[in-house]
């Protein structure tokens, strides 16, 4: 998940897993900050004293959220802090234009893409590299768009480890599901 930091200020980032708050961070955005991007591991353990980590990023920089282990299923909310309190400005459960979502599939197989309001509207086929093993760092990201009609283009082929960048142009929720593998056996 990628969130574009819109303006200078202090932001409270809350990481949720189901209904449980698992982590809170403070993101400080400044015009002269050295970091154009900050990477946040959603699966990182909470500090023992439950204090908030403080991170810094440049204005118009990016906060990149990823899950280093486990099944994921996280939700991120961002609130801008001010003297009047906190105002929620981003919720990963409600992506909309101009948000971005990045998928890095590691399991070969067929993934179904579905909008909440429509039947399945796209397919992502992840095929293993034949022959020599490819370094994920040499695989160029693929760029696709999610709009009110679904995934554009509607069929994508990728290799394990190849990033797929989804540009969101709708407020409709979507799901990406790995379909079960065929279990047919050959007769000997």
HELIX and SHEET records of a PDB file:
HELIX    1   1 UNK A  136  UNK A  138  5                                   3    
SHEET    1   A 3 UNK A   2  UNK A   4  0                                        
SHEET    2   A 3 UNK A  62  UNK A  66 -1                                        
SHEET    3   A 3 UNK A  37  UNK A  41  1                                        
SHEET    1   B 5 UNK A  53  UNK A  58  0                                        
SHEET    2   B 5 UNK A  20  UNK A  30  1                                        
SHEET    3   B 5 UNK A   9  UNK A  17 -1                                        
SHEET    4   B 5 UNK A  74  UNK A  82 -1                                        
SHEET    5   B 5 UNK A  85  UNK A  91 -1                                        
SHEET    1   C 4 UNK A 100  UNK A 104  0                                        
SHEET    2   C 4 UNK A 163  UNK A 168 -1                                        
SHEET    3   C 4 UNK A 142  UNK A 147  1                                        
SHEET    4   C 4 UNK A 150  UNK A 152 -1                                        
SHEET    1   D 4 UNK A 155  UNK A 159  0                                        
SHEET    2   D 4 UNK A 120  UNK A 127  1                                        
SHEET    3   D 4 UNK A 109  UNK A 115 -1                                        
SHEET    4   D 4 UNK A 174  UNK A 178 -1                                        
END                                                                             
